[in-house]
Amino acid sequence: MSFLHLPALLSAEISGNNATIGYVISAVITVAALGWVVFIAVRRWLRSPKG
């Protein structure tokens, strides 16, 4: 997770609207980060020499 996402995450938690907003935002950031890692891994695997 990037530090760029922390202010949005903290403001959602502190604002007191609803705790679930913070959880949803953090879940979306986590899924995006994991998706990016999987994307990089698959791309490297496809480019690697086979045989």
Sequence and secondary structure as in RCSB ss.txt:
>XXXX:A:sequence
MSFLHLPALLSAEISGNNATIGYVISAVITVAALGWVVFIAVRRWLRSPKG
>XXXX:A:secstr
  GGGHHHHHHHHHS S HHHHHHHHHHHHHHHHHHHHHHHHHHHHHS   
